[in-house]
Amino acid sequence: MNSKPRIVVEPPDSRGLRDVRLRGEVMGRAWSLGDLRNLLRRAGFPKGLDLDAGELVHWRGGGSEVWPDRPWRRRATSVLMAAGLLITAGVLGKIGKTDVSDALTFGGRAAGATFLFAGAVEMIAAISAFDYLGKRRWVYSGAAALIGIVIALALNALLLVMQIDAGEYTHYAWIWPTVLVWSFWALWKINPQQVWRTSPHPKKVATGAAVAGLLSLGNLLYSRVYVPYSSPLTLDMVVKFEEPKLNAKRTVLYVPMTVTVKNNGKVPLYILGTLYNVYGRSAAFTAKAKGIADWKADIQDSESVERNTRVMGYDLISSGEVMEDSGGSSLEPGDSVIEEKVLTIPADSEFDSIEGVAEAVAMRMDRATLSPDFLSSLATSWDRESLSHTEDAPKWVANPGDEYLKYQARLYYSNEILNATRRPRYATIWWVTHTSEFEQKSYLAATISLKNEERREPSALDWQETSTSYGLYFFSSGTAREPFAALVKPPTEPQ
């Protein structure tokens, strides 16, 4: 009869796990006496087996009472390890899912697909962490967990740098430092050198971790510094007066006017606002040529220098939107809009000429997305029932008492990483009407700012960022001029 024990329980390893051998072959590993009994029962041994019977079970490095494992500590470590990986997976998944469908460039969408893949890797790493901190049934569980931790470290380190660089608080701001600290703890806990030693292919593990980290850093840097190729924004506006008509009594002059707006660039754009103004110029003819003092005064007043004409002033004849209710609409490359207006002017007006000009505020569509509530955000400077003035525009926009229409809507950045690390910006535009004893005029003013900060006057650096980062530009047409006398023509004599 063979007296050699059939079952051998090896000494606890550094984690408190004991190998169990049956006839020399490892049949499993046990954390506790109960775990050992379950292992033996699955192997066919009776439930009430006497484990202290020396002829059947041989204990090495301690008897049945030696089980160094602390289950609560091990489980807490596993849960904490998986939590950090799952948080990183959630961030990567949200960024990737949004950018795959909504990023404004092909590169941004490709980066989104990479983030989705990295998120899936983090999910696998979270599952692997439970196995690696447990009985390590999968030989690659340590490598998978290590790669996931490296990705989390690289991602959260750079996101934290971006958040600090922006100097702005967002709802995500607390995640980056928290998970970054977790990453260093996880690296210490998982012990990369041990993963290296126990992995069947250590070089592949090292390569996978390095590639994963570099891939995450590369995509984040791409999303941070990439600016779409700056194909210039070209919006052409042309104002033209057509053949005028007099009414039957020759007291009213009807002047057709067309305004053409065309996107001649290669970039689609948002139209935030359009405006046309038609002025009647009053001037006096002087037989005597003006002197140098009059010329200086004209130049100082931004008037053209005319030898025998003294400009008396300008009266606003008509003003309005070129493209009605078009705020927030888009204009694709090559698209054009032609609007026709009819000006009504008293035929006996004492104008020297009439002048028409148009202006627009546009924004590149490859830099940000404008929320669809732009047009419905209309606010006025007056009470809509009493029509009395209730609010002044910011001082840098208009004088106190000037009336205005205001539109505002949120901008969404070109990729989700910027949305996560930057506070929301808002595009605001004012259509201002200024009336005083000396002049009447209408004009557009616009800015991109943080919420409720549009009243702050933008600095030179703010304007530079507005054009560079968001592609906000102001456009105007050339001035169309017609002599008023040529418009009010005498009736043609019958032949």
C-alpha positions as CSV (number, residue, x, y, z in Angstrom):
1,M,0.0,0.0,0.0
2,N,1.3,3.4,-1.0
3,S,1.5,5.7,2.0
4,K,2.5,8.8,0.0
5,P,-0.2,11.5,0.5
6,R,-2.4,12.1,-2.6
7,I,-2.9,15.8,-1.9
8,V,-0.2,18.4,-1.3
9,V,-1.0,22.0,-0.2
10,E,2.0,24.2,-1.0
11,P,3.2,27.2,1.1
12,P,1.3,30.5,0.6
13,D,2.8,32.8,-2.0
14,S,3.3,36.6,-1.5
15,R,-0.4,37.2,-2.0
16,G,-1.5,34.4,0.4
17,L,-2.6,32.0,-2.4
18,R,-1.7,28.3,-2.0
19,D,-1.2,25.8,-4.8
20,V,-3.0,22.5,-4.4
21,R,-1.4,19.4,-6.1
22,L,-3.1,16.1,-6.7
23,R,-0.6,13.3,-7.4
24,G,2.0,15.9,-8.3
25,E,-0.1,17.9,-10.7
26,V,-1.4,21.4,-9.8
27,M,-5.2,21.0,-9.6
28,G,-5.9,24.6,-8.5
29,R,-5.2,27.3,-6.0
30,A,-6.9,28.2,-2.8
31,W,-7.3,31.4,-0.7
32,S,-8.8,29.7,2.3
33,L,-9.8,26.4,3.9
34,G,-13.3,26.8,2.4
35,D,-11.8,27.5,-1.0
36,L,-9.7,24.3,-0.7
37,R,-12.8,22.2,0.3
38,N,-14.7,23.5,-2.8
39,L,-11.7,22.7,-5.0
40,L,-11.5,19.1,-3.6
41,R,-15.2,18.6,-3.9
42,R,-15.1,19.5,-7.6
43,A,-12.3,17.0,-8.0
44,G,-14.6,14.2,-6.6
45,F,-13.5,14.1,-2.9
46,P,-16.3,13.8,-0.3
47,K,-17.6,16.9,1.4
48,G,-16.6,16.0,4.9
49,L,-13.0,14.9,4.1
50,D,-10.7,15.1,7.0
51,L,-8.0,17.5,5.8
52,D,-5.8,17.0,8.8
53,A,-5.3,13.4,8.1
54,G,-1.6,13.1,7.3
55,E,-2.0,10.0,5.2
56,L,-4.2,11.9,2.6
57,V,-3.2,15.6,2.8
58,H,0.3,16.9,3.2
59,W,0.7,20.6,4.3
60,R,3.8,22.6,3.4
61,G,4.7,25.9,4.9
62,G,1.9,25.8,7.4
63,G,-1.1,23.7,8.3
64,S,-4.8,24.1,7.7
65,E,-4.9,27.2,9.9
66,V,-2.4,29.2,7.8
67,W,-4.2,31.4,5.3
68,P,-2.5,34.9,5.0
69,D,-5.1,36.2,2.5
70,R,-7.2,39.1,3.6
71,P,-10.3,38.8,1.4
72,W,-11.8,42.2,2.0
73,R,-8.5,43.9,1.2
74,R,-8.0,41.9,-2.0
75,R,-11.5,42.5,-3.1
76,A,-11.3,46.2,-2.4
77,T,-8.1,46.4,-4.3
78,S,-9.7,44.6,-7.3
79,V,-12.7,46.9,-7.2
80,L,-10.6,50.0,-7.0
81,M,-8.3,48.8,-9.8
82,A,-11.3,48.1,-12.0
83,A,-13.0,51.4,-11.1
84,G,-10.1,53.5,-12.5
85,L,-10.0,51.5,-15.7
86,L,-13.8,51.7,-16.1
87,I,-13.8,55.5,-15.5
88,T,-11.1,55.9,-18.2
89,A,-13.1,53.6,-20.5
90,G,-16.2,55.8,-20.0
91,V,-14.3,58.9,-20.8
92,L,-12.7,57.4,-23.9
93,G,-16.1,55.9,-25.0
94,K,-17.9,59.2,-24.6
95,I,-15.2,61.2,-26.5
96,G,-14.9,58.5,-29.2
97,K,-18.7,58.0,-29.7
98,T,-19.2,61.8,-30.0
99,D,-16.3,62.4,-32.3
100,V,-16.9,59.4,-34.6
101,S,-20.2,61.0,-35.6
102,D,-19.9,64.7,-34.9
103,A,-16.2,65.7,-35.2
104,L,-15.9,68.4,-37.9
105,T,-13.0,66.9,-39.7
106,F,-12.0,63.5,-41.0
107,G,-9.0,63.4,-38.8
108,G,-11.2,64.1,-35.8
109,R,-13.5,61.2,-36.7
110,A,-10.5,58.9,-37.1
111,A,-9.3,60.0,-33.7
112,G,-12.7,59.2,-32.3
113,A,-12.6,55.7,-33.7
114,T,-9.2,55.2,-32.0
115,F,-10.6,56.4,-28.7
116,L,-13.5,53.9,-29.0
117,F,-10.9,51.2,-29.6
118,A,-8.9,52.3,-26.6
119,G,-12.1,52.4,-24.5
120,A,-12.7,48.7,-25.4
121,V,-9.1,47.9,-24.3
122,E,-9.8,49.6,-21.0
123,M,-12.9,47.4,-20.5
124,I,-10.9,44.3,-21.2
125,A,-8.2,45.6,-18.8
126,A,-10.8,46.1,-16.1
127,I,-11.9,42.5,-16.4
128,S,-8.3,41.3,-16.5
129,A,-7.5,43.2,-13.3
130,F,-9.9,41.0,-11.4
131,D,-8.2,37.9,-12.7
132,Y,-4.7,39.2,-12.2
133,L,-5.4,40.2,-8.6
134,G,-7.2,36.9,-8.2
135,K,-6.1,33.4,-9.2
136,R,-4.6,34.4,-12.6
137,R,-6.4,31.8,-14.7
138,W,-5.6,33.8,-17.9
139,V,-1.9,34.1,-18.5
140,Y,-2.2,37.5,-20.2
141,S,-4.4,39.1,-17.5
142,G,-1.4,41.0,-16.0
143,A,-0.3,42.3,-19.4
144,A,-3.8,43.4,-20.3
145,A,-4.2,45.2,-17.0
146,L,-0.8,46.9,-17.4
147,I,-1.7,48.2,-20.9
148,G,-5.0,49.6,-19.6
149,I,-3.2,51.4,-16.7
150,V,-0.6,52.9,-19.1
151,I,-3.4,54.2,-21.3
152,A,-5.2,55.7,-18.3
153,L,-1.9,57.3,-17.1
154,A,-1.2,58.9,-20.5
155,L,-4.7,60.0,-21.1
156,N,-5.4,61.6,-17.8
157,A,-1.9,63.2,-17.6
158,L,-2.4,65.1,-20.8
159,L,-6.0,65.9,-20.2
160,L,-4.9,67.5,-16.8
161,V,-2.2,69.5,-18.6
162,M,-4.8,70.7,-21.1
163,Q,-7.2,71.6,-18.3
164,I,-4.5,73.6,-16.5
165,D,-3.4,75.2,-19.8
166,A,-7.0,76.4,-20.4
167,G,-7.3,77.7,-16.9
168,E,-11.0,76.8,-16.9
169,Y,-13.1,74.6,-14.7
170,T,-15.4,72.0,-16.3
171,H,-17.4,69.2,-14.8
172,Y,-14.6,66.8,-15.9
173,A,-11.8,68.7,-14.1
174,W,-11.8,66.6,-11.0
175,I,-11.6,63.3,-12.9
176,W,-8.1,63.9,-14.5
177,P,-6.1,64.4,-11.2
178,T,-8.1,61.7,-9.4
179,V,-7.5,59.1,-12.0
180,L,-3.9,60.2,-12.5
181,V,-3.1,59.6,-8.8
182,W,-5.0,56.3,-9.2
183,S,-2.8,55.4,-12.2
184,F,0.4,55.7,-10.1
185,W,-1.1,53.6,-7.3
186,A,-2.2,51.0,-9.8
187,L,1.2,50.8,-11.4
188,W,2.7,50.3,-7.9
189,K,0.1,47.7,-7.0
190,I,0.3,45.7,-10.2
191,N,4.2,45.8,-10.2
192,P,5.2,46.0,-13.9
193,Q,8.4,44.0,-13.2
194,Q,6.4,41.1,-11.9
195,V,4.1,41.2,-15.0
196,W,7.2,41.2,-17.1
197,R,8.6,38.1,-15.3
198,T,5.4,36.1,-15.3
199,S,4.4,37.0,-18.9
200,P,5.1,34.3,-21.5
201,H,6.1,37.1,-24.0
202,P,7.5,40.0,-22.0
203,K,8.8,41.9,-25.0
204,K,5.3,41.9,-26.5
205,V,3.9,43.2,-23.3
206,A,6.4,46.0,-23.2
207,T,5.7,46.9,-26.8
208,G,2.0,46.8,-26.3
209,A,2.1,49.1,-23.3
210,A,4.4,51.6,-25.1
211,V,2.3,51.6,-28.3
212,A,-0.9,52.0,-26.2
213,G,0.5,55.0,-24.4
214,L,1.9,56.6,-27.5
215,L,-1.3,56.1,-29.4
216,S,-3.3,57.8,-26.6
217,L,-0.9,60.7,-26.4
218,G,-0.8,61.1,-30.1
219,N,-4.5,61.3,-30.5
220,L,-4.8,63.7,-27.6
221,L,-2.1,65.9,-29.0
222,Y,-3.7,65.8,-32.4
223,S,-7.1,66.9,-31.0
224,R,-5.4,69.6,-29.0
225,V,-3.2,71.3,-31.6
226,Y,-4.8,70.4,-34.8
227,V,-6.3,73.3,-36.7
228,P,-8.0,72.7,-40.0
229,Y,-6.1,73.9,-43.1
230,S,-6.9,77.5,-43.2
231,S,-8.4,77.8,-46.7
232,P,-9.4,81.5,-46.6
233,L,-13.0,82.4,-45.9
234,T,-14.3,84.3,-48.9
235,L,-17.8,85.8,-48.8
236,D,-18.5,88.2,-51.6
237,M,-21.3,90.7,-51.3
238,V,-22.5,93.0,-54.1
239,V,-25.1,95.7,-54.0
240,K,-26.6,97.0,-57.2
241,F,-29.3,99.5,-58.0
242,E,-31.6,98.6,-60.9
243,E,-33.8,100.7,-63.2
244,P,-35.9,103.1,-61.1
245,K,-39.6,103.8,-61.7
246,L,-41.8,106.8,-60.8
247,N,-45.4,106.6,-59.8
248,A,-48.1,108.1,-62.0
249,K,-48.0,111.4,-60.2
250,R,-44.2,111.5,-60.2
251,T,-44.1,112.0,-56.5
252,V,-42.6,108.7,-55.4
253,L,-39.5,107.0,-56.8
254,Y,-39.2,103.2,-56.6
255,V,-35.6,102.0,-56.9
256,P,-35.1,98.2,-57.2
257,M,-32.0,97.0,-55.4
258,T,-30.4,93.5,-55.5
259,V,-27.9,92.2,-53.0
260,T,-25.9,89.1,-53.9
261,V,-24.2,87.1,-51.2
262,K,-21.9,84.3,-52.4
263,N,-19.5,81.9,-50.6
264,N,-16.6,81.9,-53.0
265,G,-14.3,80.0,-50.6
266,K,-13.8,76.3,-50.0
267,V,-15.1,76.3,-46.5
268,P,-18.8,76.1,-45.5
269,L,-19.9,78.8,-43.1
270,Y,-22.5,80.0,-40.7
271,I,-24.3,83.2,-41.5
272,L,-24.8,84.9,-38.1
273,G,-26.2,88.1,-39.4
274,T,-26.6,90.2,-42.6
275,L,-27.5,93.9,-43.0
276,Y,-27.9,96.4,-45.8
277,N,-28.0,100.2,-45.5
278,V,-29.1,102.8,-48.1
279,Y,-28.2,106.4,-47.4
280,G,-29.1,109.6,-49.2
281,R,-26.2,112.0,-49.4
282,S,-26.8,115.7,-49.2
283,A,-24.2,117.9,-50.8
284,A,-23.7,121.4,-51.9
285,F,-21.9,122.5,-55.1
286,T,-19.5,125.3,-54.8
287,A,-18.2,127.2,-57.8
288,K,-15.0,128.0,-55.9
289,A,-12.7,125.2,-55.3
290,K,-12.2,124.1,-51.7
291,G,-9.0,124.9,-50.0
292,I,-6.5,122.6,-48.2
293,A,-8.3,123.2,-44.8
294,D,-11.5,121.8,-46.3
295,W,-9.6,118.8,-47.7
296,K,-8.2,118.0,-44.3
297,A,-11.6,118.2,-42.8
298,D,-13.0,115.8,-45.4
299,I,-10.2,113.4,-44.8
300,Q,-10.6,113.7,-41.0
301,D,-14.3,112.8,-41.4
302,S,-13.4,109.8,-43.6
303,E,-15.0,111.5,-46.6
304,S,-13.7,111.5,-50.2
305,V,-12.0,114.8,-51.2
306,E,-14.1,116.6,-53.8
307,R,-12.9,119.9,-55.3
308,N,-16.3,121.6,-55.7
309,T,-18.6,119.6,-53.5
310,R,-19.2,120.0,-49.8
311,V,-20.9,117.0,-48.2
312,M,-23.7,118.1,-45.8
313,G,-24.6,114.8,-44.4
314,Y,-26.2,111.4,-44.9
315,D,-29.8,110.4,-44.2
316,L,-30.7,106.7,-43.7
317,I,-33.3,105.8,-46.4
318,S,-33.6,102.1,-45.7
319,S,-32.0,99.4,-43.5
320,G,-32.8,95.7,-43.0
321,E,-31.6,92.1,-43.2
322,V,-30.3,91.0,-46.5
323,M,-31.2,87.4,-45.8
324,E,-34.3,87.5,-43.7
325,D,-34.4,85.1,-40.7
326,S,-31.1,83.6,-41.8
327,G,-29.3,83.9,-38.5
328,G,-27.5,80.6,-37.9
329,S,-28.1,79.3,-41.4
330,S,-25.3,77.8,-43.4
331,L,-23.8,78.6,-46.8
332,E,-21.9,75.9,-48.6
333,P,-19.0,76.7,-50.9
334,G,-20.3,78.0,-54.3
335,D,-23.7,78.7,-52.9
336,S,-25.2,82.2,-53.4
337,V,-28.2,84.1,-52.3
338,I,-29.8,87.0,-54.3
339,E,-32.2,89.2,-52.4
340,E,-34.3,91.9,-54.1
341,K,-35.4,95.0,-52.3
342,V,-37.5,98.0,-53.5
343,L,-36.6,101.4,-52.1
344,T,-39.3,104.0,-51.8
345,I,-38.0,107.6,-51.9
346,P,-39.9,110.9,-52.3
347,A,-39.1,112.2,-55.7
348,D,-38.5,115.7,-54.4
349,S,-35.8,114.6,-52.0
350,E,-32.8,116.9,-52.0
351,F,-30.2,114.2,-52.3
352,D,-27.1,114.5,-54.2
353,S,-26.8,110.7,-54.5
354,I,-27.9,107.5,-52.9
355,E,-25.4,104.9,-51.6
356,G,-26.0,101.3,-50.7
357,V,-23.7,99.0,-48.7
358,A,-24.2,95.5,-47.2
359,E,-22.4,93.7,-44.4
360,A,-22.4,90.3,-42.8
361,V,-20.9,88.3,-39.9
362,A,-20.0,84.8,-40.7
363,M,-18.2,81.9,-39.0
364,R,-16.3,78.8,-40.3
365,M,-18.2,75.6,-39.9
366,D,-15.0,73.5,-39.6
367,R,-14.1,75.1,-36.3
368,A,-17.2,74.8,-34.2
369,T,-20.9,73.9,-34.3
370,L,-23.6,76.4,-33.6
371,S,-26.6,75.2,-31.6
372,P,-29.9,75.4,-33.5
373,D,-31.6,77.8,-31.1
374,F,-29.7,80.8,-32.5
375,L,-32.7,82.4,-34.3
376,S,-35.1,81.7,-31.5
377,S,-32.9,83.4,-29.0
378,L,-34.0,86.9,-30.1
379,A,-33.9,89.6,-27.4
380,T,-34.7,93.3,-27.9
381,S,-33.6,96.4,-26.1
382,W,-37.2,97.5,-25.7
383,D,-40.4,96.2,-24.1
384,R,-42.4,94.4,-26.9
385,E,-45.7,95.7,-25.6
386,S,-44.9,99.4,-24.7
387,L,-42.0,99.6,-27.1
388,S,-40.1,101.6,-24.5
389,H,-36.4,101.3,-24.1
390,T,-35.4,98.9,-21.3
391,E,-31.8,97.9,-21.7
392,D,-28.6,99.3,-23.1
393,A,-26.1,97.3,-25.2
394,P,-22.6,96.8,-23.8
395,K,-20.6,100.1,-24.1
396,W,-18.2,98.7,-26.6
397,V,-21.2,97.8,-28.9
398,A,-23.4,100.9,-28.8
399,N,-24.1,104.2,-27.1
400,P,-26.6,104.4,-24.2
401,G,-30.1,104.6,-25.5
402,D,-29.3,102.9,-28.9
403,E,-31.8,100.2,-29.8
404,Y,-30.8,96.7,-30.8
405,L,-31.7,93.1,-31.6
406,K,-29.6,90.5,-30.0
407,Y,-29.1,86.8,-30.9
408,Q,-27.0,84.3,-28.9
409,A,-26.3,80.6,-29.1
410,R,-23.8,78.1,-27.7
411,L,-20.8,76.9,-29.8
412,Y,-19.7,73.3,-29.6
413,Y,-16.0,72.8,-30.2
414,S,-14.7,70.8,-33.2
415,N,-14.0,67.7,-31.0
416,E,-15.2,66.3,-27.7
417,I,-11.8,66.7,-25.9
418,L,-12.1,70.4,-26.2
419,N,-15.7,70.3,-25.0
420,A,-14.5,68.3,-21.9
421,T,-11.6,70.6,-21.1
422,R,-13.0,74.0,-22.1
423,R,-15.9,76.0,-20.7
424,P,-18.7,76.6,-23.3
425,R,-18.4,79.6,-25.6
426,Y,-21.3,81.6,-27.0
427,A,-21.7,83.5,-30.2
428,T,-23.5,86.8,-29.8
429,I,-24.5,89.3,-32.4
430,W,-26.2,92.7,-32.1
431,W,-28.1,94.6,-34.9
432,V,-27.8,98.1,-33.6
433,T,-29.7,101.2,-34.7
434,H,-28.2,104.5,-33.6
435,T,-30.2,107.7,-33.9
436,S,-29.0,111.1,-32.8
437,E,-29.5,114.8,-33.7
438,F,-26.6,114.5,-36.2
439,E,-26.9,111.0,-37.7
440,Q,-28.8,107.8,-38.1
441,K,-27.1,104.5,-38.8
442,S,-27.4,100.7,-38.4
443,Y,-24.6,98.2,-38.0
444,L,-23.7,94.7,-36.8
445,A,-21.5,93.9,-33.8
446,A,-20.5,90.3,-32.7
447,T,-18.3,88.5,-30.3
448,I,-17.6,85.0,-29.0
449,S,-17.3,84.8,-25.2
450,L,-18.1,82.8,-22.1
451,K,-21.7,82.8,-20.9
452,N,-22.7,86.2,-19.6
453,E,-19.3,87.8,-20.5
454,E,-20.4,89.3,-23.8
455,R,-20.5,92.7,-22.2
456,R,-16.8,92.7,-21.6
457,E,-15.0,94.5,-24.4
458,P,-12.7,92.0,-26.3
459,S,-9.0,92.8,-26.3
460,A,-6.8,92.5,-29.3
461,L,-5.8,89.0,-28.2
462,D,-9.5,88.1,-27.8
463,W,-10.2,89.2,-31.4
464,Q,-7.2,87.2,-32.6
465,E,-8.5,84.0,-30.8
466,T,-12.0,84.7,-32.2
467,S,-10.8,84.6,-35.8
468,T,-8.1,82.0,-35.3
469,S,-9.9,79.5,-33.1
470,Y,-13.5,80.0,-34.3
471,G,-13.2,81.6,-37.7
472,L,-15.5,84.6,-36.9
473,Y,-15.2,87.3,-39.6
474,F,-16.9,90.5,-40.7
475,F,-17.6,91.1,-44.4
476,S,-18.8,94.1,-46.3
477,S,-19.7,94.9,-49.9
478,G,-18.4,97.7,-51.9
479,T,-20.5,100.9,-52.0
480,A,-23.1,101.2,-54.8
481,R,-23.7,104.8,-55.8
482,E,-26.1,106.5,-58.1
483,P,-26.7,110.2,-58.7
484,F,-30.1,111.0,-57.5
485,A,-30.8,113.3,-60.5
486,A,-30.1,110.4,-62.8
487,L,-32.7,108.3,-61.0
488,V,-35.4,111.0,-61.2
489,K,-35.4,111.3,-64.9
490,P,-37.8,113.6,-66.9
491,P,-40.3,111.7,-69.0
492,T,-39.1,110.7,-72.4
493,E,-40.4,112.9,-75.1
494,P,-42.5,111.1,-77.7
495,Q,-40.8,110.6,-81.1
